[in-house]
Amino acid sequence: MSPQARILLVEDDRDVISSLTESLASQDYEVDFAEDATTARALLAQRPPRLVLMDIQLPGAPRGGLDLLAKLRESHPELPVIMVSGKDSKQNLLEAGALGVKYFLSKGEFGEKELFAAIGDVLKRPLEHETPTRTGVARLLGESLAMRQLKAQIQRYAPLDMPVMILGPTGSGKEEVANALHEEAPGRCSKPIVVVNCAAIPESIMESHLFGHKRGSFTGATHDHVGLIRQAEGGTLFLDEIGELSPAAQQRFLRFLETGELQPVGDRSTFRVQSRVITASHQELDRLVVQGRFREDLWFRIHVLSLSVPALKERVEDLPVLCRHFQSLASDRNHLSVRELTPDAQRFLSGYSWPGNLRELRNLMFRILAGSKGPVTLEELKTLLVSNGSESSISRHAPFTNNLNVEIFPQSVGEIQPLRSWRSRLVQVYVQRTLDLCGGNVTRASEILQVDRTTLYAYLSETHGHERNT
């Protein structure tokens, strides 16, 4: 089976290497790892990866991962990098950002869900030199009623110089909608669109990353930094997951929207920037306003026009064209043959709830293409959905078949157990059922149950012990 992509993991902690390698391999990623900069450079030359996952603190170079990152930019300027940082200095984070790192994961604060989401988001983007074959609303596939209405709204809003908020669930294609808006806008489509994932920027460097800074304005500010907002001059600024903006960044951004001017950190000068502002969030921002986590005045400023991107389950009639599109993408890159789905498999996809939306469908089609030849059967499809790295679960389609009357509930007074013993047995059955639904994937089961792997193994050991004693 062909891997989804090759990832180079650069990390000096053996336990972290083991854990991350197991997690990535469970999603069909091929993993090379290096414990120092020298080994990493050799692997980059021998087996170029699609993505680098790198610890910012790394032996083998005077400044650790930053030195390796600088060398990597010389030899592989377009290779995406996700930086894993601990309690690193603001200077290190700023320098990594200046070297093209757009995703940061904080040690001790991310799990498999956040890791897979970051990797999926990075890998879905084309390389810098690739240009999309479709532009404007043509890049939005599907002719369902919901999609026709969305495309019509985009074409109405595109020429207007007003902020647009894009709402929709995770993985539904909000960035594609932002690109379509930009490309349909006369006078802007030839200028840059700057995409900023606010959730991927550490709070300590968020203001500097967005608004820029002046050299010497704080420790580590060794040079002037323009900032992402000024890079969008004349074009479009797209702030994804704007609900993750820090309070200080919210204040600065509100000021920019009100005046059209921004002031870099530590600079007395102001700069006027003319750009179309598009924002997006999968969170309900009005609820964040009520909770005091998002400024109400900023909410009114960005919510002038709004677009709602439908979830995939609301446009299932678009599934055939989307399946063909995602298979074609993987086919072109990997020289594999497109596979048809049996009628049973097609009906199953139409009835599935798609919690991961387009991102989940894309990953599934890539996995299908990497599987055996011939039509995709219903059983193969269910197996692939169980092991898919998204938030999905096949459980909503799988009937519960354990005979609880026999296994747990007493059939006579003599079989009644103390409540504590009965509750323990019920937990054991539930854990085993979860593991069965996850196809034996312990990592996935522990994530769903929100317990660590050690606890899960303990439950399973107790279950097996009970079975041996009965």
Beta strands, then each sheet from edge to edge (+ up, - down):
strand 1: 6-10
strand 2: 30-34
strand 3: 51-55
strand 4: 81-85
strand 5: 103-106
strand 6: 164-167
strand 7: 193-197
strand 8: 236-240
strand 9: 261-262
strand 10: 271-272
strand 11: 276-281
strand 12: 305-308
sheet 1: 2+ 1+ 3+ 4+ 5+
sheet 2: 7+ 8+ 11+ 6+ 12+
sheet 3: 9+ 10-
end
